[in-house]
Amino acid sequence: METLALISQKGGCGKSTLAVHMAVCAAMYGQRVAIIDVDPQGSAFAWNEIREPGRKFDAIHATVTELPGLLRKAEAAGTGLTIIDTAPHTNKDPPAVAQLADFVLIPARPAFFDLKAMAATVIALHMTKTPRAVVLNAAPHGYRLVDEARANLQKAGVTVLPEPIHQYAALGHAVTGGLSIHEFAPDSPAAAEIEGLYKALAGYLDLRTTLPKPAARRAAS
């Protein structure tokens, strides 16, 4: 089983939105997915609760101290990918969560306050050996901010995924309805970028990137 943790000490960076979208992408490629939401706000868990019964994931709203046992249960159940959505504004939880993950994704908007908070997240994770990378999220279209942010982060020795996720209203509309962008607007640029992020993560995690045959997809659903 692979474990992906989304960690950032800045609220509003899009952690939960990316977490649920990575869950849908993995399921789309035929993987069994679990979501563990350790953010007291429980956004990812709440999103799963309003999904149609046939589309719901194995999801639980839990605490960080419960994670080791929950991960063992998920692996025993045959889960291929467990996604952990975490809380912002905490210094003690990121290292504890990161040590349990195979990879940490750090979402950050390409803006001053977000990048400052992201730097605090990187520092908090410094003592862990878990591989990690930043994804520039909710990036404005057609601005140099993204290139400048990427260059500054790379200069500081931070791994940044090559493609950002731009700001799309459709992502918010999809999540509000308990959907992913692939279920809401599958042919949209937003869907292409989200799938690109999933495939970028497949370079770090053992994730499927080949769609299952139709019969297998019907059986999975």
C-alpha positions, 0 to 999 in steps of 0.5 A, a space after each residue: 500500500 502507498 500512503 500520500 499525505 497532503 501537508 501545509 501549515 497555511 489554510 486555504 491552499 487547496 489541500 482537501 480539494 487536491 486530496 479528494 481529486 487524487 482519490 478519484 484519479 486513483 480510483 479511475 485507474 482501478 486502485 482501491 483508495 482510502 481517505 483518512 481526514 485528520 483535519 478537525 474541519 473534516 472537509 475531505 470526509 464531509 465531501 465523501 459523505 455527500 457523494 452518491 452511495 456507489 461513489 463513496 470511498 472508505 473514509 474516516 475522520 480521525 486524529 493523528 494518534 489513530 493513524 498508525 492503526 488505521 493505516 494497518 487496517 487499510 493495508 490489511 483490507 487490500 487498499 492500494 492508496 491511502 490519502 491523508 488530509 491534514 490540518 493547517 496551523 500546527 507544528 507538531 503534526 506534520 512530522 508525525 504524519 510525514 513519517 507514516 507516509 511514502 510521499 508528502 505533497 505540499 500545496 502552496 499558492 504562488 503568493 507571498 503569505 502562502 510561500 512563507 507558510 510553505 517554508 515553515 512546512 518544509 522546515 517542520 518536515 526537515 527531520 523526516 526522510 519522507 520524499 516531498 514536493 511542492 505543487 503550486 496550486 490555484 495559480 493565476 493564469 498568464 502571470 509570471 508569479 508561477 515562474 518566479 515562485 518556482 524559481 525561488 523555491 528551486 533556488 532554496 533547494 525545494 522540489 517543485 512539481 513541474 506543472 501548476 494547478 491553475 485557478 478554476 471555478 469548476 474545481 470548487 463547483 465540483 467539490 461542492 456537489 460531492 464530485 471531482 472535476 472528472 465527474 463534473 467536467 471531464 474534458 475541461 482544462 482543469 481535469 487535464 491538470 488534475 490528471 497531470 498532477 496524479 501522473 506526476 505523483 506516479 513518479 514518486 509512488 507506485 500508482 497505476 497509470 493505465 486505465 483498467 479494461 471496461 469489464 474491470 471498471 464495471 466490477 470496481 464500480 
